[in-house]
């Protein structure tokens, strides 16, 4: 998840629904597109986080043997500070970086 172009806001902001739905002509289709993209982003981030934390995994049988690792905590904090996938997906949609195809059902 590279956000090098323009920063994504950390908080939710009010958006003009008519501008947001202009590319599709329907706010519901826009919401579905953004939601699907947000799910893709969340999955990518989760895979990335799990792969980075996998090196710290300990196959201990008891909870008493579990210990905290400073690097693991820093990695977790880095991902906690990242913008939410929904905000990233909305930003991508507003910047026309999201590819989507609306399939019309045959009549």
C-alpha positions as CSV (number, residue, x, y, z in Angstrom):
1,X,0.0,0.0,0.0
2,X,1.9,3.0,-1.3
3,X,0.5,6.4,-0.6
4,X,3.3,8.5,-2.1
5,X,1.2,10.6,-4.4
6,X,-1.1,12.5,-2.1
7,X,-1.7,11.7,1.6
8,X,-4.9,9.9,2.6
9,X,-6.7,11.6,5.5
10,X,-6.5,9.8,8.8
11,X,-10.1,10.6,9.7
12,X,-13.4,10.5,8.0
13,X,-14.4,13.6,6.2
14,X,-17.7,14.8,4.7
15,X,-17.9,14.2,0.9
16,X,-20.3,15.5,-1.7
17,X,-22.3,12.4,-2.8
18,X,-23.1,13.9,-6.2
19,X,-19.4,14.3,-7.0
20,X,-18.6,10.8,-5.6
21,X,-21.4,9.1,-7.7
22,X,-20.7,11.1,-10.9
23,X,-18.4,8.5,-12.5
24,X,-21.0,5.7,-12.2
25,X,-24.2,7.7,-12.1
26,X,-25.4,5.7,-9.1
27,X,-24.3,6.1,-5.5
28,X,-25.0,2.5,-4.7
29,X,-22.8,1.2,-7.5
30,X,-20.1,3.6,-6.2
31,X,-20.4,2.3,-2.7
32,X,-20.1,-1.3,-3.9
33,X,-17.0,-0.5,-6.0
34,X,-15.3,1.3,-3.1
35,X,-16.3,-1.5,-0.7
36,X,-14.8,-4.2,-2.9
37,X,-11.6,-2.2,-3.4
38,X,-11.4,-1.6,0.4
39,X,-11.7,-5.4,0.9
40,X,-8.8,-5.9,-1.6
41,X,-6.6,-3.4,0.2
42,X,-7.4,-4.9,3.6
43,X,-6.5,-8.4,2.3
44,X,-3.2,-7.1,0.8
45,X,-2.3,-5.3,4.0
46,X,-3.2,-8.3,6.2
47,X,-1.1,-10.7,4.0
48,X,1.8,-8.2,4.2
49,X,1.5,-7.9,8.0
50,X,1.3,-11.6,8.5
51,X,4.3,-12.3,6.4
52,X,6.3,-9.7,8.4
53,X,5.1,-11.1,11.7
54,X,5.6,-14.7,10.7
55,X,9.4,-14.5,11.4
56,X,8.5,-13.7,15.0
57,X,6.1,-16.7,15.4
58,X,6.9,-19.0,18.2
59,X,5.6,-22.5,18.2
60,X,5.3,-22.6,22.0
61,X,2.7,-24.8,23.6
62,X,2.0,-22.7,26.6
63,X,1.1,-19.0,27.0
64,X,3.7,-18.7,29.7
65,X,6.5,-19.0,27.2
66,X,5.2,-16.1,25.1
67,X,7.3,-12.9,25.3
68,X,7.2,-9.5,23.8
69,X,9.5,-8.5,21.0
70,X,10.2,-4.8,20.4
71,X,10.5,-5.2,16.7
72,X,7.2,-7.0,16.5
73,X,5.5,-4.2,18.5
74,X,7.0,-1.6,16.2
75,X,5.8,-3.4,13.1
76,X,2.3,-3.7,14.6
77,X,2.3,0.0,15.5
78,X,3.4,0.9,12.0
79,X,0.3,-0.9,10.5
80,X,-2.0,0.6,13.1
81,X,-1.0,4.1,12.0
82,X,-1.8,3.3,8.4
83,X,-5.0,4.9,7.0
84,X,-8.0,2.6,7.0
85,X,-8.6,0.6,3.8
86,X,-11.9,2.4,3.2
87,X,-10.3,5.8,3.2
88,X,-7.6,4.6,0.8
89,X,-10.3,3.1,-1.5
90,X,-12.3,6.3,-1.5
91,X,-9.2,8.4,-2.3
92,X,-8.3,6.0,-5.2
93,X,-11.8,6.3,-6.5
94,X,-11.8,10.1,-6.3
95,X,-8.5,10.2,-8.2
96,X,-9.8,7.8,-10.9
97,X,-7.2,5.2,-10.0
98,X,-9.8,2.4,-9.5
99,X,-10.6,0.2,-12.5
100,X,-14.1,-1.2,-12.5
101,X,-16.4,-2.6,-15.1
102,X,-20.2,-2.5,-14.8
103,X,-21.7,-5.5,-16.4
104,X,-25.2,-5.0,-17.8
105,X,-27.6,-7.9,-17.4
106,X,-29.2,-9.1,-20.7
107,X,-32.9,-8.3,-20.9
